[in-house]
Amino acid sequence: MSVTQSRIATLPKWAQKLISELVYELNEALSALQRFEDEQTPGPVSVSEHVCDGAHLSGRKRAERVKFIQAERVNIDHRGVKVAVSLSDRGVTITWRPSSKAVGGAAMVPTGVNQVELVAKETLGKYQ
């Protein structure tokens, strides 16, 4: 019996029952989510999220959620930069420009090996 289970055992019966029901509902929800993710049609375009969904309470170690998108283009509009990532016959095409909220252009700032940040030019001062 774990420390948590031994502490739960000291609670009133109604509280123990409520906790048991909540844990059951959590496990059912996580199982349904897992089934949904397993049934997705894989494709070349996906989004990933790191989430805290309570899976660790059930002994599961899944913290990243992947959702496949059945598309050939993804658009991102964030902090004055609009980026489009498209699939092409030769590979992947990445285009960017200032979003409607930005006044200047957009700049590519190297931040690591095989990594850049696309930033609105008016925010470049903080990178220098």
CYANA upper distance limits for C-alpha pairs under 8 A (distance plus 0.5 A):
  1 MET  CA      5 GLN  CA      6.50
  1 MET  CA      6 SER  CA      6.86
  2 SER  CA      6 SER  CA      6.69
  3 VAL  CA      7 ARG  CA      6.69
  4 THR  CA      8 ILE  CA      6.65
  5 GLN  CA      9 ALA  CA      6.67
  6 SER  CA     10 THR  CA      7.34
  7 ARG  CA     11 LEU  CA      7.63
  8 ILE  CA     16 GLN  CA      6.75
  9 ALA  CA     16 GLN  CA      7.47
 11 LEU  CA     15 ALA  CA      6.65
 11 LEU  CA     16 GLN  CA      6.73
 12 PRO  CA     16 GLN  CA      6.87
 13 LYS  CA     17 LYS  CA      6.61
 14 TRP  CA     18 LEU  CA      6.69
 15 ALA  CA     19 ILE  CA      6.64
 16 GLN  CA     20 SER  CA      6.60
 17 LYS  CA     21 GLU  CA      6.68
 18 LEU  CA     22 LEU  CA      6.67
 19 ILE  CA     23 VAL  CA      6.61
 20 SER  CA     24 TYR  CA      6.69
 21 GLU  CA     25 GLU  CA      6.68
 22 LEU  CA     26 LEU  CA      6.61
 23 VAL  CA     27 ASN  CA      6.68
 24 TYR  CA     28 GLU  CA      6.70
 25 GLU  CA     29 ALA  CA      6.59
 26 LEU  CA     30 LEU  CA      6.60
 26 LEU  CA     54 GLY  CA      8.05
 27 ASN  CA     31 SER  CA      6.55
 27 ASN  CA     55 ALA  CA      8.47
 27 ASN  CA     58 SER  CA      7.44
 28 GLU  CA     32 ALA  CA      6.66
 29 ALA  CA     33 LEU  CA      6.65
 30 LEU  CA     34 GLN  CA      6.56
 30 LEU  CA     55 ALA  CA      7.39
 31 SER  CA     35 ARG  CA      6.67
 32 ALA  CA     36 PHE  CA      6.68
 33 LEU  CA     37 GLU  CA      6.68
 34 GLN  CA     38 ASP  CA      6.57
 35 ARG  CA     39 GLU  CA      6.64
 36 PHE  CA     40 GLN  CA      7.00
 37 GLU  CA     66 VAL  CA      8.03
 37 GLU  CA     67 LYS  CA      7.72
 40 GLN  CA     67 LYS  CA      8.22
 40 GLN  CA     68 PHE  CA      7.32
 41 THR  CA     68 PHE  CA      7.47
 42 PRO  CA     68 PHE  CA      6.47
 43 GLY  CA     68 PHE  CA      6.69
 43 GLY  CA     69 ILE  CA      7.58
 43 GLY  CA     70 GLN  CA      7.06
 44 PRO  CA     68 PHE  CA      8.34
 45 VAL  CA     68 PHE  CA      6.46
 45 VAL  CA     69 ILE  CA      5.97
 45 VAL  CA     70 GLN  CA      7.35
 45 VAL  CA     71 ALA  CA      7.22
 45 VAL  CA     72 GLU  CA      7.61
 46 SER  CA     66 VAL  CA      7.05
 46 SER  CA     67 LYS  CA      5.91
 46 SER  CA     68 PHE  CA      4.65
 46 SER  CA     69 ILE  CA      5.82
 47 VAL  CA     66 VAL  CA      6.21
 47 VAL  CA     67 LYS  CA      5.89
 47 VAL  CA     68 PHE  CA      7.05
 47 VAL  CA     69 ILE  CA      8.08
 48 SER  CA     64 GLU  CA      7.10
 48 SER  CA     65 ARG  CA      6.05
 48 SER  CA     66 VAL  CA      5.01
 48 SER  CA     67 LYS  CA      7.01
 49 GLU  CA     64 GLU  CA      6.03
 49 GLU  CA     65 ARG  CA      5.67
 49 GLU  CA     66 VAL  CA      7.11
 50 HIS  CA     63 ALA  CA      6.03
 50 HIS  CA     64 GLU  CA      4.90
 50 HIS  CA     65 ARG  CA      6.79
 51 VAL  CA     63 ALA  CA      5.91
 51 VAL  CA     64 GLU  CA      6.62
 51 VAL  CA     65 ARG  CA      7.57
 52 CYS  CA     63 ALA  CA      6.81
 53 ASP  CA     63 ALA  CA      8.07
 54 GLY  CA     58 SER  CA      7.90
 55 ALA  CA     59 GLY  CA      7.20
 55 ALA  CA     60 ARG  CA      5.63
 55 ALA  CA     61 LYS  CA      7.12
 55 ALA  CA     62 ARG  CA      7.05
 55 ALA  CA     63 ALA  CA      8.21
 56 HIS  CA     60 ARG  CA      5.46
 56 HIS  CA     61 LYS  CA      6.20
 56 HIS  CA     62 ARG  CA      8.03
 72 GLU  CA     86 SER  CA      6.23
 72 GLU  CA     87 LEU  CA      5.91
 73 ARG  CA     84 ALA  CA      7.30
 73 ARG  CA     85 VAL  CA      6.10
 73 ARG  CA     86 SER  CA      4.82
 73 ARG  CA     87 LEU  CA      7.01
 74 VAL  CA     84 ALA  CA      6.24
 74 VAL  CA     85 VAL  CA      5.79
 74 VAL  CA     86 SER  CA      7.07
 75 ASN  CA     82 LYS  CA      7.73
 75 ASN  CA     83 VAL  CA      6.21
 75 ASN  CA     84 ALA  CA      5.02
 75 ASN  CA     85 VAL  CA      7.01
 76 ILE  CA     82 LYS  CA      6.18
 76 ILE  CA     83 VAL  CA      5.64
 76 ILE  CA     84 ALA  CA      6.95
 77 ASP  CA     81 VAL  CA      6.31
 77 ASP  CA     82 LYS  CA      4.82
 77 ASP  CA     83 VAL  CA      6.90
 77 ASP  CA     99 SER  CA      7.15
 78 HIS  CA     82 LYS  CA      7.00
 78 HIS  CA     99 SER  CA      8.42
 79 ARG  CA    119 VAL  CA      7.97
 79 ARG  CA    120 ALA  CA      7.58
 80 GLY  CA     98 PRO  CA      6.15
 80 GLY  CA     99 SER  CA      5.49
 80 GLY  CA    100 SER  CA      7.88
 80 GLY  CA    101 LYS  CA      6.25
 80 GLY  CA    102 ALA  CA      5.31
 80 GLY  CA    106 ALA  CA      8.47
 80 GLY  CA    119 VAL  CA      7.69
 80 GLY  CA    120 ALA  CA      5.76
 81 VAL  CA     96 TRP  CA      7.38
 81 VAL  CA     97 ARG  CA      6.44
 81 VAL  CA     98 PRO  CA      5.08
 81 VAL  CA     99 SER  CA      5.48
 81 VAL  CA    102 ALA  CA      7.91
 81 VAL  CA    106 ALA  CA      6.81
 81 VAL  CA    118 LEU  CA      7.39
 81 VAL  CA    119 VAL  CA      6.62
 81 VAL  CA    120 ALA  CA      6.15
 82 LYS  CA     96 TRP  CA      6.01
 82 LYS  CA     97 ARG  CA      5.93
 82 LYS  CA     98 PRO  CA      6.23
 82 LYS  CA     99 SER  CA      5.47
 83 VAL  CA     94 ILE  CA      7.55
 83 VAL  CA     95 THR  CA      6.25
 83 VAL  CA     96 TRP  CA      4.83
 83 VAL  CA     97 ARG  CA      7.22
 84 ALA  CA     93 THR  CA      8.48
 84 ALA  CA     94 ILE  CA      6.26
 84 ALA  CA     95 THR  CA      5.76
 84 ALA  CA     96 TRP  CA      6.77
 85 VAL  CA     92 VAL  CA      7.44
 85 VAL  CA     93 THR  CA      6.27
 85 VAL  CA     94 ILE  CA      5.13
 85 VAL  CA     95 THR  CA      7.11
 86 SER  CA     92 VAL  CA      6.29
 86 SER  CA     93 THR  CA      5.61
 86 SER  CA     94 ILE  CA      6.96
 87 LEU  CA     91 GLY  CA      6.73
 87 LEU  CA     92 VAL  CA      5.29
 87 LEU  CA     93 THR  CA      6.74
 88 SER  CA     92 VAL  CA      6.12
 88 SER  CA     93 THR  CA      7.04
 96 TRP  CA    106 ALA  CA      7.77
 96 TRP  CA    118 LEU  CA      8.42
 97 ARG  CA    105 GLY  CA      6.98
 97 ARG  CA    106 ALA  CA      6.21
 98 PRO  CA    102 ALA  CA      6.10
 98 PRO  CA    103 VAL  CA      7.84
 98 PRO  CA    104 GLY  CA      7.31
 98 PRO  CA    105 GLY  CA      5.76
 98 PRO  CA    106 ALA  CA      5.92
 98 PRO  CA    120 ALA  CA      6.88
102 ALA  CA    120 ALA  CA      7.30
102 ALA  CA    122 GLU  CA      8.47
103 VAL  CA    122 GLU  CA      8.17
104 GLY  CA    120 ALA  CA      7.29
104 GLY  CA    121 LYS  CA      6.10
104 GLY  CA    122 GLU  CA      6.86
105 GLY  CA    120 ALA  CA      6.55
105 GLY  CA    121 LYS  CA      5.92
106 ALA  CA    118 LEU  CA      6.99
106 ALA  CA    119 VAL  CA      5.97
106 ALA  CA    120 ALA  CA      4.93
106 ALA  CA    121 LYS  CA      5.68
107 ALA  CA    118 LEU  CA      6.07
107 ALA  CA    119 VAL  CA      5.85
107 ALA  CA    120 ALA  CA      6.76
107 ALA  CA    121 LYS  CA      6.38
107 ALA  CA    124 LEU  CA      8.34
108 MET  CA    116 VAL  CA      6.74
108 MET  CA    117 GLU  CA      6.26
108 MET  CA    118 LEU  CA      5.17
108 MET  CA    119 VAL  CA      7.02
109 VAL  CA    116 VAL  CA      5.86
109 VAL  CA    117 GLU  CA      5.62
109 VAL  CA    118 LEU  CA      6.78
109 VAL  CA    119 VAL  CA      7.82
110 PRO  CA    115 GLN  CA      6.68
110 PRO  CA    116 VAL  CA      4.75
110 PRO  CA    117 GLU  CA      6.90
111 THR  CA    115 GLN  CA      6.19
111 THR  CA    116 VAL  CA      5.62
111 THR  CA    117 GLU  CA      7.16
112 GLY  CA    116 VAL  CA      7.30
119 VAL  CA    123 THR  CA      7.25
119 VAL  CA    124 LEU  CA      7.53
120 ALA  CA    124 LEU  CA      7.46
123 THR  CA    127 TYR  CA      8.40
124 LEU  CA    128 GLN  CA      7.51
